Amino acid sequence: MDAQLTDRLIDIRRQIHAQPELGYEEQHTSSLVKQELDLLGIDYISNIAGTGVIASLTRGNGPCVAIRADMDALPMQEETGLPFASKVNGKMHACGHDLHTTMLIGAAALLKQTDFQGTIKLLFQPSEEGPGTDPEKKSGARRFVEAGHLDDVQAALGLHVDPSLPVGQISYAIGPALACTGFFTIEVKGRAAHAGASPQLGIDAVVIASQLIQTAQTIISRHTPPMETAVLSFTKINGGVAPNVIADRVVLEGTIRALNLDVYEEVIDRLRKLGEGLGLINQAEIIFDLYFSIPSVLNNDKVHSKLQGSLNGIFGQQNALEKIPLLAGEDFCYYSRKVPSMFYLLGAQDPTSPGYYLHHPKVIFNEQCIPLGASFLAKGAVELLDGFR
């Protein structure tokens, strides 16, 4: 990639970074994407799943492949001190989706000048971080798939920046690569009473919630096979009104992760049954709500094998690293369960940053990863067209 395009992409990235938008609210980002596609003369359809954009490039006859970027930011205050830091209070691109969007724009520019046979779809997807404002609690990738936009696709390729990996390296796992992920709330409804004079008249939601948290730890340690990978974390607790009142309501929140879908569903089932049992014993109402849930990302070894030319040509064989799966969630899972797919982690480590990771208010990404990511998406798409011919 030449220096002029690299500089242009860095400028685009900084524009997106300064104006972060949450899931299904990516109006500014979507407009910028469409503006760049118009300048390149690339056809697209818009308003997909609200703010999504899908561009298509076709040359002659051949298969169809898809490359994807997510566009949404996180609801957190940026603390990087960068000159192009977020101008929007309480919103930040702390997961690097501004870089992903920029790389896909860069891939579009490269592909516009590339000869190939077939169709390449460029998926600019909203709302990866969760369901956002979607009334059916569906993320952007799920909306894209359910709307039929991958029905004619033979393979899909995606990537995610990794601030712990040096620029110039790329990593992957074959099979389940990223975790089944669920977010839940558990509401414990008891009965209020005077905490000193008549605690026996209450049903203490705090005590019941603590019992639930403690007992739930055995779901992983005693009911999940030791060779399986799973996590159950309670991350938030809120309840009570005063020091002299037995709490009549406590709300817990947390997350469930597993690589194996059957194990994941077993953890969910046991947690739900635990709540039902404790509710019965304590004469309380316990409401379990798994309000967001996605399966694991499945990386396909055949797709990976077809990308060796791009991986070796851009990164070098020694810098394409096979690693163990990561228990992060990623809604690319819906693409990977629709068509054979590969999802990679792209080195974006900033040498001046003290090691902050994704979703941290001080995380800084190295912009030198942009030309590498854009080139890999473009060359990888063409290589997949050749491989699926």
C-alpha positions as CSV (number, residue, x, y, z in Angstrom):
1,M,0.0,0.0,0.0
2,D,1.4,3.4,-0.9
3,A,2.0,6.2,1.6
4,Q,-0.7,8.4,0.2
5,L,-3.4,5.8,0.8
6,T,-2.0,5.0,4.2
7,D,-2.1,8.6,5.2
8,R,-5.7,9.0,3.9
9,L,-6.8,5.9,5.9
10,I,-5.2,7.2,9.1
11,D,-7.1,10.4,8.7
12,I,-10.4,8.5,8.2
13,R,-9.6,6.4,11.3
14,R,-9.1,9.5,13.4
15,Q,-12.4,11.0,12.1
16,I,-14.3,7.9,13.2
17,H,-12.4,7.6,16.5
18,A,-13.4,11.2,17.4
19,Q,-17.1,10.5,16.7
20,P,-17.8,7.2,18.4
21,E,-21.4,5.8,18.1
22,L,-23.0,2.9,19.9
23,G,-24.7,-0.1,18.3
24,Y,-27.4,0.8,15.7
25,E,-26.6,4.5,16.2
26,E,-23.7,4.6,13.7
27,Q,-25.2,7.3,11.5
28,H,-22.0,9.4,11.2
29,T,-19.8,6.4,10.6
30,S,-22.2,5.0,8.0
31,S,-22.3,8.3,6.2
32,L,-18.5,8.5,6.1
33,V,-18.4,4.9,4.7
34,K,-20.8,5.8,2.0
35,Q,-18.9,9.0,1.2
36,E,-15.7,7.0,0.7
37,L,-17.4,4.3,-1.4
38,D,-18.9,7.1,-3.6
39,L,-15.5,8.5,-4.1
40,L,-14.2,5.1,-5.2
41,G,-17.2,4.5,-7.5
42,I,-18.2,1.3,-5.7
43,D,-21.8,0.3,-5.6
44,Y,-23.5,-0.4,-2.2
45,I,-26.8,-0.8,-0.4
46,S,-27.4,1.0,2.8
47,N,-29.7,1.1,5.8
48,I,-29.1,-2.7,6.4
49,A,-30.0,-3.5,9.9
50,G,-30.5,0.3,10.4
51,T,-27.1,1.7,9.8
52,G,-25.3,-1.1,8.0
53,V,-23.7,-0.8,4.5
54,I,-22.9,-3.6,2.1
55,A,-20.7,-2.8,-0.9
56,S,-20.1,-5.2,-3.8
57,L,-17.4,-5.5,-6.4
58,T,-17.9,-7.9,-9.3
59,R,-15.5,-8.9,-12.1
60,G,-16.7,-11.5,-14.6
61,N,-18.0,-14.8,-13.3
62,G,-17.0,-16.7,-10.2
63,P,-17.8,-17.4,-6.6
64,C,-18.8,-14.8,-3.9
65,V,-16.9,-14.1,-0.7
66,A,-17.4,-11.6,2.1
67,I,-15.0,-9.5,4.2
68,R,-16.4,-7.7,7.2
69,A,-15.8,-4.8,9.6
70,D,-17.8,-3.7,12.6
71,M,-18.5,0.0,13.3
72,D,-19.8,0.5,16.8
73,A,-18.2,1.9,19.9
74,L,-18.5,1.3,23.6
75,P,-20.3,3.3,26.3
76,M,-17.2,4.4,28.2
77,Q,-15.2,7.6,28.8
78,E,-12.0,7.8,26.9
79,E,-8.8,8.6,28.9
80,T,-6.1,8.2,26.3
81,G,-5.3,11.9,25.9
82,L,-4.9,11.5,22.2
83,P,-5.3,14.6,20.1
84,F,-8.1,12.9,18.2
85,A,-9.7,11.4,21.3
86,S,-13.5,11.0,21.5
87,K,-15.5,14.2,21.3
88,V,-18.6,12.4,22.6
89,N,-19.0,12.2,26.3
90,G,-19.3,8.6,27.6
91,K,-18.5,6.9,24.3
92,M,-15.2,5.5,23.0
93,H,-13.7,3.3,20.4
94,A,-12.0,1.1,23.0
95,C,-12.4,-2.1,20.9
96,G,-10.8,-0.9,17.7
97,H,-13.8,-0.9,15.5
98,D,-12.8,2.4,14.1
99,L,-9.7,0.6,12.8
100,H,-11.7,-2.3,11.4
101,T,-14.0,0.1,9.5
102,T,-11.0,2.0,8.1
103,M,-9.3,-1.2,7.0
104,L,-12.3,-2.3,5.1
105,I,-12.5,1.1,3.3
106,G,-8.8,0.6,2.5
107,A,-9.5,-2.9,1.2
108,A,-12.2,-1.4,-1.0
109,A,-9.7,1.1,-2.4
110,L,-7.2,-1.7,-3.2
111,L,-9.8,-4.1,-4.7
112,K,-11.0,-1.3,-7.0
113,Q,-7.6,-1.5,-8.7
114,T,-7.4,-5.3,-8.6
115,D,-8.2,-7.9,-11.2
116,F,-10.2,-10.9,-10.0
117,Q,-13.1,-13.2,-11.1
118,G,-16.2,-13.2,-8.9
119,T,-17.9,-11.0,-6.4
120,I,-16.5,-9.6,-3.1
121,K,-19.0,-8.2,-0.6
122,L,-17.7,-5.7,1.9
123,L,-19.9,-5.8,5.1
124,F,-19.8,-2.7,7.1
125,Q,-21.8,-4.0,10.1
126,P,-23.4,-2.2,13.0
127,S,-23.8,-3.3,16.6
128,E,-21.2,-6.0,17.2
129,E,-20.8,-5.2,20.9
130,G,-24.3,-6.4,21.8
131,P,-28.0,-6.0,20.8
132,G,-28.0,-2.2,21.4
133,T,-31.5,-0.9,20.9
134,D,-32.7,-3.8,18.8
135,P,-36.2,-4.8,20.0
136,E,-35.5,-8.5,19.5
137,K,-32.0,-8.3,21.2
138,K,-30.2,-9.2,18.0
139,S,-26.7,-8.0,17.0
140,G,-25.7,-6.6,13.6
141,A,-24.2,-9.8,12.3
142,R,-27.3,-11.8,13.1
143,R,-29.4,-9.3,11.4
144,F,-27.2,-9.4,8.3
145,V,-27.4,-13.2,8.1
146,E,-31.1,-13.4,8.8
147,A,-31.8,-10.9,6.1
148,G,-30.1,-13.2,3.5
149,H,-27.0,-11.2,2.7
150,L,-24.8,-14.2,3.0
151,D,-27.0,-16.7,1.1
152,D,-24.8,-16.4,-2.0
153,V,-21.5,-16.3,-0.1
154,Q,-19.0,-19.2,-0.2
155,A,-16.7,-18.0,2.5
156,A,-16.2,-15.1,4.9
157,L,-13.1,-13.4,6.3
158,G,-12.8,-11.0,9.3
159,L,-10.2,-9.7,11.7
160,H,-9.9,-7.9,15.0
161,V,-7.1,-5.7,16.3
162,D,-5.1,-7.0,19.2
163,P,-3.2,-4.4,21.3
164,S,-1.2,-7.1,23.0
165,L,0.3,-8.4,19.7
166,P,3.1,-6.6,17.9
167,V,2.4,-4.9,14.6
168,G,3.4,-7.3,11.8
169,Q,2.0,-10.4,13.5
170,I,-1.3,-12.1,13.1
171,S,-2.8,-14.9,15.2
172,Y,-5.5,-17.5,14.9
173,A,-7.1,-20.6,16.3
174,I,-8.7,-23.4,14.3
175,G,-12.1,-24.7,15.3
176,P,-13.9,-22.9,18.2
177,A,-11.7,-19.7,18.3
178,L,-13.8,-17.3,20.3
179,A,-16.3,-18.2,23.0
180,C,-20.0,-18.7,23.3
181,T,-21.0,-15.7,25.3
182,G,-24.0,-14.8,27.4
183,F,-25.0,-11.8,29.5
184,F,-27.5,-12.4,32.3
185,T,-29.4,-10.7,35.1
186,I,-30.8,-12.4,38.1
187,E,-33.4,-10.6,40.1
188,V,-34.0,-11.8,43.6
189,K,-37.4,-10.6,45.1
190,G,-37.8,-11.0,48.8
191,R,-39.8,-9.2,51.5
192,A,-38.7,-6.1,53.4
193,A,-38.8,-5.9,57.2
194,H,-37.1,-4.1,60.1
195,A,-33.6,-5.3,60.2
196,G,-33.2,-5.0,63.9
197,A,-36.7,-5.4,65.5
198,S,-38.2,-8.0,63.2
199,P,-35.8,-9.5,60.7
200,Q,-37.8,-12.8,60.9
201,L,-40.7,-11.2,59.1
202,G,-38.6,-10.5,56.0
203,I,-37.2,-12.6,53.2
204,D,-33.6,-11.3,52.9
205,A,-32.7,-10.8,49.2
206,V,-29.1,-10.0,50.1
207,V,-28.6,-13.3,51.9
208,I,-30.3,-15.3,49.1
209,A,-28.2,-13.5,46.4
210,S,-25.0,-14.3,48.3
211,Q,-26.1,-18.0,48.6
212,L,-26.7,-18.0,44.8
213,I,-23.3,-16.5,44.0
214,Q,-21.4,-18.9,46.3
215,T,-23.3,-22.0,45.1
216,A,-23.0,-21.0,41.5
217,Q,-19.2,-21.4,41.7
218,T,-19.6,-25.2,41.7
219,I,-21.3,-25.1,38.3
220,I,-17.8,-24.8,36.8
221,S,-15.7,-26.4,39.5
222,R,-17.9,-29.5,40.1
223,H,-20.3,-29.9,37.2
224,T,-18.2,-29.0,34.2
225,P,-15.6,-31.5,32.8
226,P,-12.1,-30.3,33.7
227,M,-10.9,-30.5,30.1
228,E,-13.6,-28.2,29.0
229,T,-13.1,-24.4,29.1
230,A,-15.9,-22.4,30.8
231,V,-16.3,-19.2,32.9
232,L,-19.2,-18.0,35.0
233,S,-18.6,-14.5,36.4
234,F,-20.8,-12.3,38.5
235,T,-19.8,-8.8,37.8
236,K,-22.4,-6.5,39.3
237,I,-24.7,-6.6,42.4
238,N,-27.2,-3.9,43.4
239,G,-29.8,-4.0,46.2
240,G,-31.0,-2.7,49.5
241,V,-32.4,0.7,50.6
242,A,-31.1,1.4,54.1
243,P,-29.0,-0.1,56.9
244,N,-32.0,-0.9,59.0
245,V,-34.2,-2.5,56.3
246,I,-34.1,-6.1,55.1
247,A,-33.5,-5.8,51.4
248,D,-36.5,-7.0,49.4
249,R,-34.8,-6.8,46.0
250,V,-31.3,-7.6,44.7
251,V,-30.2,-7.6,41.0
252,L,-27.1,-9.6,39.9
253,E,-25.5,-9.3,36.6
254,G,-22.8,-11.4,34.9
255,T,-21.5,-13.3,32.0
256,I,-21.1,-17.0,30.9
257,R,-18.4,-18.2,28.5
258,A,-17.5,-21.5,27.0
259,L,-16.0,-22.9,23.8
260,N,-18.3,-25.9,23.5
261,L,-21.9,-25.0,22.8
262,D,-23.2,-28.0,24.8
263,V,-21.1,-27.0,27.8
264,Y,-22.3,-23.4,27.5
265,E,-26.0,-24.5,27.4
266,E,-25.4,-26.8,30.4
267,V,-24.0,-23.9,32.5
268,I,-27.0,-21.8,31.6
269,D,-29.4,-24.6,32.5
270,R,-27.8,-25.2,35.9
271,L,-27.7,-21.5,36.8
272,R,-31.4,-21.2,35.9
273,K,-32.3,-24.3,38.0
274,L,-30.2,-23.1,40.9
275,G,-32.2,-19.9,41.0
276,E,-35.5,-21.9,40.9
277,G,-34.3,-24.1,43.8
278,L,-33.2,-21.2,46.0
279,G,-36.4,-19.4,45.3
280,L,-38.4,-22.4,46.4
281,I,-36.4,-23.0,49.6
282,N,-36.5,-19.3,50.7
283,Q,-40.0,-18.5,49.5
284,A,-38.6,-15.9,47.2
285,E,-39.1,-15.1,43.5
286,I,-35.9,-15.4,41.5
287,I,-36.0,-14.3,37.8
288,F,-33.2,-15.4,35.5
289,D,-32.9,-13.4,32.2
290,L,-30.2,-14.4,29.6
291,Y,-30.8,-11.2,27.7
292,F,-27.9,-11.6,25.2
293,S,-26.4,-14.8,23.9
294,I,-24.2,-15.8,21.0
295,P,-22.5,-19.0,20.0
296,S,-18.7,-19.5,19.5
297,V,-16.8,-18.4,16.4
298,L,-15.9,-21.5,14.3
299,N,-12.7,-21.1,12.3
300,N,-12.5,-23.3,9.2
301,D,-9.1,-25.0,8.5
302,K,-9.9,-25.3,4.8
303,V,-10.5,-21.5,4.5
304,H,-7.3,-20.9,6.5
305,S,-5.3,-23.1,4.1
306,K,-6.6,-21.1,1.1
307,L,-5.2,-17.9,2.7
308,Q,-1.6,-19.0,3.1
309,G,-0.4,-16.9,0.2
310,S,-1.8,-13.7,1.7
311,L,-0.7,-14.5,5.2
312,N,2.9,-15.4,4.2
313,G,3.1,-12.6,1.6
314,I,2.0,-9.8,4.0
315,F,3.2,-11.1,7.4
316,G,5.7,-13.8,6.7
317,Q,5.2,-17.4,7.8
318,Q,7.0,-16.9,11.1
319,N,4.5,-14.1,12.0
320,A,1.3,-16.0,11.4
321,L,0.9,-17.6,14.8
322,E,-1.5,-20.4,15.8
323,K,-2.7,-19.8,19.4
324,I,-5.2,-21.2,21.9
325,P,-8.8,-20.0,21.7
326,L,-9.8,-16.8,23.4
327,L,-12.8,-16.5,25.7
328,A,-14.0,-13.2,24.2
329,G,-17.3,-13.0,22.4
330,E,-17.7,-11.9,18.8
331,D,-20.8,-11.8,16.7
332,F,-18.8,-12.9,13.6
333,C,-19.9,-16.2,15.0
334,Y,-23.1,-15.9,12.9
335,Y,-21.1,-15.6,9.7
336,S,-18.9,-18.5,10.7
337,R,-22.0,-20.7,11.3
338,K,-23.5,-19.7,8.0
339,V,-20.5,-20.2,5.7
340,P,-16.9,-21.5,6.0
341,S,-15.0,-18.6,7.7
342,M,-11.8,-17.4,9.3
343,F,-11.4,-14.7,11.9
344,Y,-7.9,-13.5,12.8
345,L,-6.4,-11.3,15.5
346,L,-4.2,-8.5,14.0
347,G,-1.2,-7.1,15.9
348,A,-1.8,-3.5,16.9
349,Q,0.5,-3.0,19.9
350,D,1.6,0.6,20.6
351,P,5.1,0.6,22.0
352,T,4.3,3.8,24.0
353,S,1.3,2.2,25.7
354,P,1.7,0.5,29.1
355,G,-0.1,-2.6,28.0
356,Y,-3.8,-1.7,28.2
357,Y,-6.1,-4.2,26.5
358,L,-9.4,-4.0,24.7
359,H,-12.3,-2.2,26.5
360,H,-9.9,-0.2,28.7
361,P,-10.4,3.6,28.7
362,K,-6.7,4.2,28.1
363,V,-6.1,1.6,25.4
364,I,-4.1,2.9,22.4
365,F,-3.8,1.1,19.0
366,N,-0.9,1.4,16.7
367,E,-2.1,2.9,13.4
368,Q,0.6,1.1,11.5
369,C,-1.6,-2.0,11.5
370,I,-4.0,-0.3,9.2
371,P,-2.2,-0.9,5.9
372,L,-1.5,-4.5,6.9
373,G,-5.1,-5.2,7.8
374,A,-6.5,-3.5,4.7
375,S,-4.0,-5.4,2.5
376,F,-4.8,-8.8,4.1
377,L,-8.6,-8.3,3.7
378,A,-8.2,-7.4,0.0
379,K,-5.6,-10.0,-0.9
380,G,-7.3,-12.6,1.2
381,A,-10.7,-12.0,-0.5
382,V,-9.1,-12.5,-3.9
383,E,-7.3,-15.6,-2.8
384,L,-10.5,-17.1,-1.5
385,L,-12.2,-16.4,-4.8
386,D,-9.5,-18.3,-6.5
387,G,-9.6,-21.1,-3.9
388,F,-13.4,-21.6,-4.2
389,R,-13.5,-21.4,-8.0
